[in-house]
Amino acid sequence: NHNKPLEMFCKKDQTPICSKCTETDHKHHEVIPMEKESRRIKMDMKKIQAD
């Protein structure tokens, strides 16, 4: 949308967002680095595969 990398993740909307979105549409949402969310998803997938 803003032609910027999707470096952040909005926890409320469960979607990747760019830095500009953290200041506009997702301003009051909990936002974390995309890398952190990616690690969490990978760990969850490993747990599911182990079950």
PDB file as gemmi writes it, atoms N, CA and C in Angstrom:
CRYST1    1.000    1.000    1.000  90.00  90.00  90.00 P 1                      
ATOM      1  N   ASN A   1       0.822  -1.191   0.000  1.00  0.00           N  
ATOM      2  CA  ASN A   1       0.000   0.000   0.000  1.00  0.00           C  
ATOM      3  C   ASN A   1       0.871   1.262   0.000  1.00  0.00           C  
ATOM      4  N   HIS A   2       1.867   1.299   0.875  1.00  0.00           N  
ATOM      5  CA  HIS A   2       2.768   2.452   0.935  1.00  0.00           C  
ATOM      6  C   HIS A   2       4.091   2.188   0.234  1.00  0.00           C  
ATOM      7  N   ASN A   3       4.198   1.051  -0.430  1.00  0.00           N  
ATOM      8  CA  ASN A   3       5.438   0.648  -1.110  1.00  0.00           C  
ATOM      9  C   ASN A   3       6.627   0.613  -0.154  1.00  0.00           C  
ATOM     10  N   LYS A   4       6.381   0.137   1.050  1.00  0.00           N  
ATOM     11  CA  LYS A   4       7.429  -0.017   2.063  1.00  0.00           C  
ATOM     12  C   LYS A   4       7.456  -1.482   2.490  1.00  0.00           C  
ATOM     13  N   PRO A   5       8.591  -1.945   3.009  1.00  0.00           N  
ATOM     14  CA  PRO A   5       8.657  -3.340   3.471  1.00  0.00           C  
ATOM     15  C   PRO A   5       7.725  -3.575   4.665  1.00  0.00           C  
ATOM     16  N   LEU A   6       7.160  -4.765   4.717  1.00  0.00           N  
ATOM     17  CA  LEU A   6       6.276  -5.135   5.820  1.00  0.00           C  
ATOM     18  C   LEU A   6       7.141  -5.669   6.960  1.00  0.00           C  
ATOM     19  N   GLU A   7       7.663  -4.758   7.747  1.00  0.00           N  
ATOM     20  CA  GLU A   7       8.620  -5.105   8.798  1.00  0.00           C  
ATOM     21  C   GLU A   7       7.979  -5.313  10.162  1.00  0.00           C  
ATOM     22  N   MET A   8       6.727  -4.931  10.305  1.00  0.00           N  
ATOM     23  CA  MET A   8       6.052  -5.028  11.593  1.00  0.00           C  
ATOM     24  C   MET A   8       4.830  -5.935  11.467  1.00  0.00           C  
ATOM     25  N   PHE A   9       4.310  -6.368  12.631  1.00  0.00           N  
ATOM     26  CA  PHE A   9       3.141  -7.238  12.656  1.00  0.00           C  
ATOM     27  C   PHE A   9       2.147  -6.671  13.654  1.00  0.00           C  
ATOM     28  N   CYS A  10       0.914  -6.446  13.201  1.00  0.00           N  
ATOM     29  CA  CYS A  10      -0.147  -5.945  14.076  1.00  0.00           C  
ATOM     30  C   CYS A  10      -0.808  -7.149  14.742  1.00  0.00           C  
ATOM     31  N   LYS A  11      -0.685  -7.241  16.064  1.00  0.00           N  
ATOM     32  CA  LYS A  11      -1.250  -8.382  16.785  1.00  0.00           C  
ATOM     33  C   LYS A  11      -2.774  -8.324  16.797  1.00  0.00           C  
ATOM     34  N   LYS A  12      -3.351  -7.130  16.874  1.00  0.00           N  
ATOM     35  CA  LYS A  12      -4.811  -7.002  16.915  1.00  0.00           C  
ATOM     36  C   LYS A  12      -5.438  -7.508  15.619  1.00  0.00           C  
ATOM     37  N   ASP A  13      -4.883  -7.090  14.486  1.00  0.00           N  
ATOM     38  CA  ASP A  13      -5.453  -7.462  13.190  1.00  0.00           C  
ATOM     39  C   ASP A  13      -4.802  -8.702  12.586  1.00  0.00           C  
ATOM     40  N   GLN A  14      -3.752  -9.218  13.245  1.00  0.00           N  
ATOM     41  CA  GLN A  14      -3.052 -10.416  12.778  1.00  0.00           C  
ATOM     42  C   GLN A  14      -2.598 -10.275  11.326  1.00  0.00           C  
ATOM     43  N   THR A  15      -1.883  -9.165  11.068  1.00  0.00           N  
ATOM     44  CA  THR A  15      -1.438  -8.903   9.703  1.00  0.00           C  
ATOM     45  C   THR A  15      -0.093  -8.179   9.688  1.00  0.00           C  
ATOM     46  N   PRO A  16       0.742  -8.471   8.693  1.00  0.00           N  
ATOM     47  CA  PRO A  16       1.986  -7.714   8.529  1.00  0.00           C  
ATOM     48  C   PRO A  16       1.669  -6.284   8.090  1.00  0.00           C  
ATOM     49  N   ILE A  17       2.443  -5.340   8.583  1.00  0.00           N  
ATOM     50  CA  ILE A  17       2.240  -3.936   8.218  1.00  0.00           C  
ATOM     51  C   ILE A  17       3.592  -3.246   8.024  1.00  0.00           C  
ATOM     52  N   CYS A  18       3.566  -2.107   7.360  1.00  0.00           N  
ATOM     53  CA  CYS A  18       4.789  -1.324   7.167  1.00  0.00           C  
ATOM     54  C   CYS A  18       4.916  -0.292   8.288  1.00  0.00           C  
ATOM     55  N   SER A  19       6.051   0.350   8.358  1.00  0.00           N  
ATOM     56  CA  SER A  19       6.293   1.324   9.429  1.00  0.00           C  
ATOM     57  C   SER A  19       5.315   2.500   9.362  1.00  0.00           C  
ATOM     58  N   LYS A  20       4.919   2.884   8.171  1.00  0.00           N  
ATOM     59  CA  LYS A  20       3.968   3.995   8.033  1.00  0.00           C  
ATOM     60  C   LYS A  20       2.616   3.636   8.663  1.00  0.00           C  
ATOM     61  N   CYS A  21       2.205   2.383   8.495  1.00  0.00           N  
ATOM     62  CA  CYS A  21       0.922   1.936   9.060  1.00  0.00           C  
ATOM     63  C   CYS A  21       0.922   1.965  10.584  1.00  0.00           C  
ATOM     64  N   THR A  22       2.104   1.822  11.193  1.00  0.00           N  
ATOM     65  CA  THR A  22       2.163   1.871  12.661  1.00  0.00           C  
ATOM     66  C   THR A  22       1.813   3.264  13.173  1.00  0.00           C  
ATOM     67  N   GLU A  23       1.934   4.254  12.311  1.00  0.00           N  
ATOM     68  CA  GLU A  23       1.637   5.637  12.689  1.00  0.00           C  
ATOM     69  C   GLU A  23       0.237   6.070  12.258  1.00  0.00           C  
ATOM     70  N   THR A  24      -0.420   5.245  11.442  1.00  0.00           N  
ATOM     71  CA  THR A  24      -1.739   5.640  10.922  1.00  0.00           C  
ATOM     72  C   THR A  24      -2.802   4.619  11.326  1.00  0.00           C  
ATOM     73  N   ASP A  25      -3.136   3.701  10.435  1.00  0.00           N  
ATOM     74  CA  ASP A  25      -4.246   2.760  10.643  1.00  0.00           C  
ATOM     75  C   ASP A  25      -4.105   1.891  11.889  1.00  0.00           C  
ATOM     76  N   HIS A  26      -2.884   1.594  12.294  1.00  0.00           N  
ATOM     77  CA  HIS A  26      -2.651   0.680  13.415  1.00  0.00           C  
ATOM     78  C   HIS A  26      -2.009   1.390  14.608  1.00  0.00           C  
ATOM     79  N   LYS A  27      -2.213   2.690  14.675  1.00  0.00           N  
ATOM     80  CA  LYS A  27      -1.527   3.530  15.665  1.00  0.00           C  
ATOM     81  C   LYS A  27      -1.711   3.060  17.107  1.00  0.00           C  
ATOM     82  N   HIS A  28      -2.896   2.650  17.471  1.00  0.00           N  
ATOM     83  CA  HIS A  28      -3.170   2.277  18.861  1.00  0.00           C  
ATOM     84  C   HIS A  28      -3.239   0.764  19.053  1.00  0.00           C  
ATOM     85  N   HIS A  29      -2.715   0.019  18.099  1.00  0.00           N  
ATOM     86  CA  HIS A  29      -2.699  -1.440  18.187  1.00  0.00           C  
ATOM     87  C   HIS A  29      -1.356  -1.913  18.729  1.00  0.00           C  
ATOM     88  N   GLU A  30      -1.348  -3.135  19.274  1.00  0.00           N  
ATOM     89  CA  GLU A  30      -0.078  -3.726  19.696  1.00  0.00           C  
ATOM     90  C   GLU A  30       0.659  -4.190  18.448  1.00  0.00           C  
ATOM     91  N   VAL A  31       1.853  -3.664  18.253  1.00  0.00           N  
ATOM     92  CA  VAL A  31       2.652  -3.959  17.059  1.00  0.00           C  
ATOM     93  C   VAL A  31       4.011  -4.491  17.512  1.00  0.00           C  
ATOM     94  N   ILE A  32       4.464  -5.565  16.845  1.00  0.00           N  
ATOM     95  CA  ILE A  32       5.762  -6.162  17.166  1.00  0.00           C  
ATOM     96  C   ILE A  32       6.560  -6.335  15.879  1.00  0.00           C  
ATOM     97  N   PRO A  33       7.866  -6.516  15.982  1.00  0.00           N  
ATOM     98  CA  PRO A  33       8.667  -6.754  14.773  1.00  0.00           C  
ATOM     99  C   PRO A  33       8.223  -8.047  14.079  1.00  0.00           C  
ATOM    100  N   MET A  34       8.168  -8.022  12.772  1.00  0.00           N  
ATOM    101  CA  MET A  34       7.754  -9.186  11.989  1.00  0.00           C  
ATOM    102  C   MET A  34       8.641 -10.392  12.293  1.00  0.00           C  
ATOM    103  N   GLU A  35       9.924 -10.153  12.515  1.00  0.00           N  
ATOM    104  CA  GLU A  35      10.859 -11.242  12.815  1.00  0.00           C  
ATOM    105  C   GLU A  35      10.451 -11.990  14.089  1.00  0.00           C  
ATOM    106  N   LYS A  36      10.004 -11.253  15.085  1.00  0.00           N  
ATOM    107  CA  LYS A  36       9.574 -11.870  16.346  1.00  0.00           C  
ATOM    108  C   LYS A  36       8.334 -12.735  16.118  1.00  0.00           C  
ATOM    109  N   GLU A  37       7.374 -12.236  15.363  1.00  0.00           N  
ATOM    110  CA  GLU A  37       6.156 -13.005  15.076  1.00  0.00           C  
ATOM    111  C   GLU A  37       6.485 -14.230  14.238  1.00  0.00           C  
ATOM    112  N   SER A  38       7.392 -14.085  13.311  1.00  0.00           N  
ATOM    113  CA  SER A  38       7.812 -15.208  12.475  1.00  0.00           C  
ATOM    114  C   SER A  38       8.408 -16.328  13.332  1.00  0.00           C  
ATOM    115  N   ARG A  39       9.238 -15.971  14.289  1.00  0.00           N  
ATOM    116  CA  ARG A  39       9.828 -16.976  15.199  1.00  0.00           C  
ATOM    117  C   ARG A  39       8.740 -17.680  16.005  1.00  0.00           C  
ATOM    118  N   ARG A  40       7.744 -16.925  16.468  1.00  0.00           N  
ATOM    119  CA  ARG A  40       6.653 -17.508  17.248  1.00  0.00           C  
ATOM    120  C   ARG A  40       5.868 -18.515  16.410  1.00  0.00           C  
ATOM    121  N   ILE A  41       5.575 -18.156  15.172  1.00  0.00           N  
ATOM    122  CA  ILE A  41       4.829 -19.047  14.278  1.00  0.00           C  
ATOM    123  C   ILE A  41       5.620 -20.325  14.022  1.00  0.00           C  
ATOM    124  N   LYS A  42       6.914 -20.182  13.784  1.00  0.00           N  
ATOM    125  CA  LYS A  42       7.758 -21.360  13.534  1.00  0.00           C  
ATOM    126  C   LYS A  42       7.777 -22.286  14.745  1.00  0.00           C  
ATOM    127  N   MET A  43       7.856 -21.724  15.950  1.00  0.00           N  
ATOM    128  CA  MET A  43       7.848 -22.552  17.163  1.00  0.00           C  
ATOM    129  C   MET A  43       6.512 -23.269  17.318  1.00  0.00           C  
ATOM    130  N   ASP A  44       5.413 -22.561  17.035  1.00  0.00           N  
ATOM    131  CA  ASP A  44       4.088 -23.181  17.109  1.00  0.00           C  
ATOM    132  C   ASP A  44       3.969 -24.336  16.123  1.00  0.00           C  
ATOM    133  N   MET A  45       4.496 -24.153  14.928  1.00  0.00           N  
ATOM    134  CA  MET A  45       4.426 -25.206  13.911  1.00  0.00           C  
ATOM    135  C   MET A  45       5.226 -26.434  14.345  1.00  0.00           C  
ATOM    136  N   LYS A  46       6.382 -26.217  14.963  1.00  0.00           N  
ATOM    137  CA  LYS A  46       7.191 -27.339  15.449  1.00  0.00           C  
ATOM    138  C   LYS A  46       6.447 -28.111  16.528  1.00  0.00           C  
ATOM    139  N   LYS A  47       5.748 -27.396  17.413  1.00  0.00           N  
ATOM    140  CA  LYS A  47       4.967 -28.051  18.466  1.00  0.00           C  
ATOM    141  C   LYS A  47       3.847 -28.890  17.861  1.00  0.00           C  
ATOM    142  N   ILE A  48       3.170 -28.352  16.861  1.00  0.00           N  
ATOM    143  CA  ILE A  48       2.072 -29.074  16.209  1.00  0.00           C  
ATOM    144  C   ILE A  48       2.598 -30.331  15.525  1.00  0.00           C  
ATOM    145  N   GLN A  49       3.727 -30.212  14.837  1.00  0.00           N  
ATOM    146  CA  GLN A  49       4.312 -31.360  14.146  1.00  0.00           C  
ATOM    147  C   GLN A  49       4.758 -32.431  15.131  1.00  0.00           C  
ATOM    148  N   ALA A  50       5.175 -32.038  16.318  1.00  0.00           N  
ATOM    149  CA  ALA A  50       5.644 -32.998  17.321  1.00  0.00           C  
ATOM    150  C   ALA A  50       4.488 -33.787  17.935  1.00  0.00           C  
ATOM    151  N   ASP A  51       3.287 -33.216  17.899  1.00  0.00           N  
ATOM    152  CA  ASP A  51       2.115 -33.889  18.497  1.00  0.00           C  
ATOM    153  C   ASP A  51       1.587 -35.002  17.680  1.00  0.00           C  
TER     154      ASP A  51                                                      
END                                                                             
